[in-house]
């Protein structure tokens, strides 16, 4: 029955990302329940799930259950999404709903009881898994707030300097993307922790070198010593936190 779950997920990803042209998505977002693109997308998913039931040789009743429930729920979820903004959070919610329903239908067809499902959930909540999850949580938002507090004095000083130069044409161009720095920090620290758990410490050096290369051009053009020192300080604190959390999390992980 594991084969059924994998094939259902593969069918979902093919139908959602490879067999759905952008024109269908635009049509769905514009016309909602009257959209031909949405109807075609529904038919594609229905066909894909029907093919999966044939490959896995499911009995007719189970095959109908799989196709009808998953395809219909997919249609309803996509219709709901068509009324929402095209932002990351709704994309993730949409995909999460699809995957949960697929897993639930699979569990029903496979004959999983509630007790078996609870045991499976408990098997995921091991000490090692919780240590890994805690490490990633710590190096994201808490670390970002810590860095922000640590650099507050320098941030205020740099902001004052930039306000003095507000009439310069280059100041608007060099403002950067809103919140991009925070996301870069989240990703780089998560990658650093991942490399530590995998024992690939050279990967951390690669991250530092990559960031330095991309930053070097901007810092050279600005010729601003305060900005250069600020960037270096922020980067070093960010990686120091990632190394501290990752290394200690790894030690705790190896104890269990």
CORKADA-V653244 format. One record per pair of residues at least 4 apart in sequence whose C-alpha atoms are under 8 Angstrom apart, sorted by sequence separation. I is the first residue (numbers start at 1). GAP is how many residues later the second one is. D is the distance in Angstrom with one decimal. If there is no record, write none. Layout:
[[I/GAP/D] [I/GAP/D]]
This chain:
[[1/4/6.9] [2/4/6.4] [3/4/6.1] [4/4/6.1] [5/4/6.2] [6/4/6.1] [7/4/6.0] [8/4/6.2] [9/4/6.3] [10/4/6.1] [11/4/6.0] [12/4/6.0] [13/4/5.7] [14/4/4.9] [15/4/4.9] [16/4/5.8] [20/4/6.5] [21/4/6.9] [22/4/6.2] [23/4/6.0] [24/4/6.1] [25/4/6.2] [26/4/6.1] [27/4/5.8] [28/4/4.9] [31/4/4.9] [35/4/6.6] [36/4/6.1] [37/4/6.0] [38/4/6.2] [39/4/6.3] [40/4/6.2] [41/4/6.3] [42/4/6.1] [43/4/6.1] [44/4/6.2] [45/4/6.1] [46/4/6.0] [47/4/6.2] [48/4/6.4] [49/4/6.4] [50/4/6.5] [51/4/6.3] [52/4/6.2] [53/4/5.9] [54/4/6.6] [58/4/6.2] [59/4/6.0] [60/4/6.1] [61/4/6.2] [62/4/6.2] [63/4/6.2] [64/4/5.8] [65/4/5.9] [66/4/5.9] [67/4/5.7] [68/4/5.8] [69/4/5.9] [70/4/6.0] [71/4/6.3] [72/4/6.3] [73/4/6.0] [74/4/6.1] [75/4/6.1] [76/4/6.2] [77/4/6.2] [78/4/6.2] [79/4/7.1] [80/4/7.2] [81/4/7.9] [86/4/7.1] [87/4/6.5] [88/4/6.2] [89/4/6.2] [90/4/5.9] [91/4/6.3] [92/4/6.0] [93/4/6.1] [94/4/6.4] [95/4/6.2] [96/4/6.0] [97/4/6.2] [98/4/6.2] [99/4/6.1] [100/4/6.0] [101/4/6.1] [102/4/6.1] [103/4/6.1] [104/4/6.2] [105/4/6.2] [106/4/5.9] [107/4/6.1] [108/4/6.0] [112/4/6.1] [113/4/6.3] [114/4/6.2] [115/4/6.1] [116/4/6.1] [117/4/6.2] [118/4/6.1] [119/4/6.1] [120/4/6.6] [121/4/6.6] [122/4/7.2] [125/4/6.3] [126/4/6.2] [127/4/6.2] [128/4/6.4] [129/4/6.2] [130/4/6.0] [131/4/6.2] [132/4/6.6] [133/4/6.2] [134/4/6.1] [135/4/6.4] [136/4/6.5] [137/4/7.1] [138/4/5.5] [139/4/4.9] [140/4/6.1] [141/4/6.2] [142/4/6.2] [143/4/6.1] [144/4/6.1] [145/4/6.2] [146/4/6.1] [147/4/6.1] [148/4/5.8] [151/4/5.9] [152/4/6.1] [153/4/6.3] [154/4/6.0] [155/4/6.0] [156/4/6.2] [157/4/6.4] [158/4/6.2] [159/4/6.1] [160/4/6.5] [161/4/6.8] [162/4/6.2] [167/4/7.5] [169/4/7.5] [170/4/6.3] [171/4/6.4] [176/4/7.6] [177/4/7.7] [179/4/6.5] [180/4/6.1] [181/4/6.2] [182/4/6.3] [183/4/6.2] [184/4/6.1] [185/4/6.1] [186/4/6.1] [187/4/6.0] [188/4/6.1] [189/4/6.2] [190/4/6.1] [191/4/6.2] [192/4/6.3] [193/4/6.3] [194/4/6.2] [195/4/6.0] [196/4/6.0] [200/4/7.7] [201/4/7.1] [202/4/6.4] [203/4/6.3] [204/4/6.3] [205/4/6.1] [206/4/6.0] [207/4/6.2] [208/4/6.1] [209/4/6.2] [210/4/6.5] [211/4/6.1] [212/4/5.8] [213/4/7.3] [214/4/7.6] [215/4/6.2] [216/4/6.0] [217/4/6.2] [218/4/6.2] [219/4/6.1] [224/4/6.3] [225/4/6.1] [226/4/6.0] [227/4/6.1] [228/4/6.2] [229/4/6.0] [230/4/6.1] [231/4/6.1] [232/4/6.1] [233/4/6.1] [234/4/6.1] [235/4/6.3] [236/4/5.9] [237/4/6.2] [238/4/6.4] [239/4/6.0] [240/4/6.0] [241/4/6.0] [242/4/5.7] [243/4/5.7] [244/4/6.2] [245/4/5.9] [246/4/6.0] [247/4/6.4] [248/4/6.2] [249/4/6.0] [250/4/6.2] [251/4/6.5] [252/4/7.1] [13/5/7.3] [14/5/6.0] [15/5/6.3] [20/5/7.4] [27/5/7.5] [28/5/7.4] [30/5/7.7] [33/5/7.5] [53/5/5.4] [58/5/5.6] [85/5/7.4] [86/5/7.4] [107/5/5.2] [112/5/6.6] [124/5/7.0] [125/5/6.5] [137/5/7.6] [138/5/6.2] [139/5/7.4] [166/5/6.1] [195/5/4.9] [196/5/6.0] [219/5/7.0] [28/6/7.9] [32/6/7.7] [84/6/7.1] [165/6/7.1] [166/6/8.0] [195/6/6.0] [28/7/5.1] [27/8/5.8] [28/8/7.5] [195/8/6.1] [219/8/7.4] [27/9/7.2] [28/9/5.8] [81/9/7.0] [162/9/7.5] [195/9/6.7] [219/9/6.0] [27/10/5.7] [28/10/5.4] [53/10/5.5] [81/10/8.0] [27/11/7.5] [192/11/7.5] [24/12/7.5] [25/12/6.7] [192/12/5.6] [24/13/4.1] [25/13/7.5] [50/13/7.4] [53/13/7.9] [81/13/6.9] [191/13/7.9] [23/14/7.4] [24/14/6.5] [192/15/7.8] [24/16/8.0] [78/16/7.3] [24/17/7.5] [49/17/7.5] [50/17/6.1] [77/17/6.6] [49/18/5.6] [188/19/7.2] [77/20/7.6] [20/21/6.5] [46/21/6.1] [77/21/7.7] [19/22/8.0] [46/22/7.7] [49/22/7.8] [74/24/6.3] [19/25/7.5] [46/25/5.5] [73/25/7.7] [15/26/7.5] [45/26/6.2] [70/28/7.9] [73/28/7.7] [15/29/6.4] [42/29/6.5] [15/30/5.6] [42/30/7.8] [70/31/6.7] [42/32/7.5] [70/32/6.3] [12/33/7.0] [15/33/7.3] [42/33/5.9] [11/34/7.4] [70/35/7.5] [12/36/8.0] [69/36/7.7] [11/37/5.7] [38/37/7.5] [11/38/6.5] [144/38/6.9] [66/39/6.4] [38/40/7.9] [66/40/7.7] [8/41/6.6] [11/41/7.6] [38/41/7.8] [144/41/7.3] [144/42/7.6] [66/43/8.0] [8/44/6.7] [7/45/6.3] [140/45/7.7] [141/45/7.6] [33/46/6.5] [140/46/5.0] [32/47/6.2] [62/47/6.5] [139/47/6.9] [192/47/7.5] [196/47/7.8] [4/48/7.3] [4/49/7.9] [140/49/7.3] [189/49/6.9] [193/49/6.0] [197/49/7.2] [32/50/5.9] [139/50/6.0] [140/50/7.4] [189/50/6.5] [192/50/6.2] [193/50/7.0] [196/50/6.1] [28/51/7.6] [32/51/7.3] [139/51/6.7] [192/51/7.2] [196/51/6.7] [4/52/6.4] [30/52/7.7] [189/52/8.0] [190/52/7.5] [193/52/7.6] [194/52/8.0] [3/53/7.6] [29/53/4.6] [185/53/7.0] [189/53/5.2] [193/53/4.9] [197/53/6.2] [28/54/6.1] [29/54/6.8] [136/54/6.0] [192/54/7.7] [193/54/8.0] [196/54/7.5] [136/57/7.3] [135/58/7.5] [158/68/7.1] [158/69/7.1] [155/75/7.9] [154/76/7.0] [151/83/7.3] [147/87/7.0] [9/90/7.4] [147/90/6.9] [147/91/7.0] [9/93/7.4] [8/94/7.0] [143/95/7.5] [5/97/7.6] [5/98/7.0] [143/98/7.0] [5/101/6.1] [4/102/7.3] [139/102/7.0] [139/103/6.1] [139/106/7.3] [138/107/7.6] [1/109/6.1] [135/110/6.2] [135/111/6.5] [135/114/6.3] [132/117/7.0] [131/118/6.3] [131/121/7.4] [132/121/7.7] [131/122/6.5] [128/125/5.5] [127/126/8.0] [128/128/6.8] [127/129/7.4]]
